[in-house]
Amino acid sequence: MTEKIKPEDKELIRKLAQTTQANRNVHVTVVGHTDTEGSHAYNYALGERRAQSVAKMLIANGIPSGQIVTVSRGETDLKVPTADGVALRANRRATVNKETRIIEPGKPEPLKITVKEY
């Protein structure tokens, strides 16, 4: 799978890279999505491969790998609802969520705050 960065997304990636390099409390979650063509198991694996591909692009653009998590939603979170077995480009996508993790005094787990979806 060859992914290309759209020109309008290059500036967002640059800004995201600067933010994550400057603040180790910023983490990025890449979520892979698919359409409904193929089995659920296949689409789950495809969503993970899609998320990994985008994560590699983000790393190549300066975002530290330790601050990136990948997740697959497969065909469970469609952008455009369709019946099973429908190939629709709009549903084949990845979303990138930037989170700031704040460690509160006296609490062992950081609080996750979703700042923006790219």
C-alpha positions as CSV (number, residue, x, y, z in Angstrom):
1,M,0.0,0.0,0.0
2,T,1.5,3.3,-1.1
3,E,0.2,6.3,0.8
4,K,0.7,9.8,-0.5
5,I,0.5,12.9,1.6
6,K,-1.9,15.4,0.1
7,P,-0.4,18.9,-0.2
8,E,-3.0,20.4,2.2
9,D,-2.0,17.8,4.8
10,K,1.7,18.4,4.7
11,E,1.4,21.6,6.7
12,L,-0.7,19.9,9.4
13,I,1.9,17.1,9.7
14,R,4.7,19.6,10.0
15,K,2.8,21.4,12.8
16,L,2.0,18.1,14.5
17,A,5.6,17.1,14.3
18,Q,6.7,20.3,15.9
19,T,4.2,20.0,18.7
20,T,5.1,16.4,19.5
21,Q,8.8,17.1,19.5
22,A,8.4,20.0,21.8
23,N,6.1,18.3,24.3
24,R,6.4,14.6,25.3
25,N,2.9,14.8,26.8
26,V,1.4,15.0,23.3
27,H,0.5,11.6,21.8
28,V,-1.0,10.8,18.4
29,T,-3.5,8.0,17.7
30,V,-3.9,6.9,14.1
31,V,-7.1,5.1,13.4
32,G,-7.5,3.0,10.3
33,H,-10.9,2.6,8.7
34,T,-12.2,0.5,5.7
35,D,-15.3,0.1,3.6
36,T,-17.5,-3.1,3.9
37,E,-16.1,-5.0,1.0
38,G,-14.4,-8.2,2.3
39,S,-14.8,-10.1,5.6
40,H,-14.8,-8.4,9.0
41,A,-11.5,-10.1,9.9
42,Y,-9.9,-9.0,6.6
43,N,-11.1,-5.4,7.1
44,Y,-9.9,-5.3,10.7
45,A,-6.4,-6.3,9.5
46,L,-6.6,-3.9,6.6
47,G,-7.5,-1.0,8.9
48,E,-4.4,-1.8,11.1
49,R,-2.2,-1.9,8.0
50,R,-3.6,1.5,6.9
51,A,-3.0,3.0,10.4
52,Q,0.6,1.6,10.4
53,S,1.2,3.1,6.9
54,V,0.1,6.5,8.1
55,A,2.1,6.1,11.3
56,K,5.2,5.4,9.2
57,M,4.6,8.6,7.2
58,L,4.2,10.6,10.4
59,I,7.5,9.2,11.8
60,A,9.2,10.0,8.5
61,N,8.0,13.6,9.0
62,G,9.5,13.9,12.4
63,I,6.9,12.6,14.9
64,P,8.6,10.4,17.5
65,S,7.4,6.7,17.2
66,G,7.0,6.4,21.0
67,Q,4.3,9.0,20.8
68,I,2.2,7.2,18.2
69,V,-0.4,4.5,18.7
70,T,-2.2,2.7,15.9
71,V,-5.8,1.3,16.1
72,S,-8.0,-0.4,13.6
73,R,-11.8,0.2,13.5
74,G,-12.1,-1.9,10.3
75,E,-15.6,-1.5,8.9
76,T,-17.2,-0.6,12.3
77,D,-17.1,3.2,12.1
78,L,-18.2,4.0,8.6
79,K,-18.0,7.7,7.4
80,V,-20.8,6.9,4.9
81,P,-23.1,4.1,6.1
82,T,-23.5,1.3,3.5
83,A,-24.7,-2.3,3.3
84,D,-22.2,-5.1,3.7
85,G,-20.0,-5.8,0.6
86,V,-20.0,-2.2,-0.7
87,A,-16.7,-0.7,-1.9
88,L,-16.8,3.0,-1.1
89,R,-13.6,5.2,-1.2
90,A,-15.0,7.6,1.4
91,N,-14.9,4.9,4.0
92,R,-11.3,3.9,3.3
93,R,-9.4,6.4,5.4
94,A,-7.2,7.0,8.5
95,T,-7.8,9.7,11.1
96,V,-5.2,11.2,13.3
97,N,-6.0,12.3,16.8
98,K,-3.7,14.5,18.8
99,E,-4.0,14.0,22.6
100,T,-2.4,15.9,25.4
101,R,-1.8,13.7,28.4
102,I,-1.8,15.6,31.7
103,I,-0.5,13.9,34.8
104,E,-2.5,15.1,37.8
105,P,-0.8,15.1,41.2
106,G,-1.7,12.1,43.2
107,K,-3.2,10.2,40.2
108,P,-1.2,7.4,38.6
109,E,-2.8,7.6,35.1
110,P,-2.5,10.5,32.8
111,L,-5.7,12.2,31.7
112,K,-6.3,12.0,27.9
113,I,-7.7,15.0,26.2
114,T,-8.4,14.9,22.5
115,V,-7.3,18.2,21.1
116,K,-7.9,17.9,17.4
117,E,-8.6,15.3,14.7
118,Y,-6.7,15.7,11.4
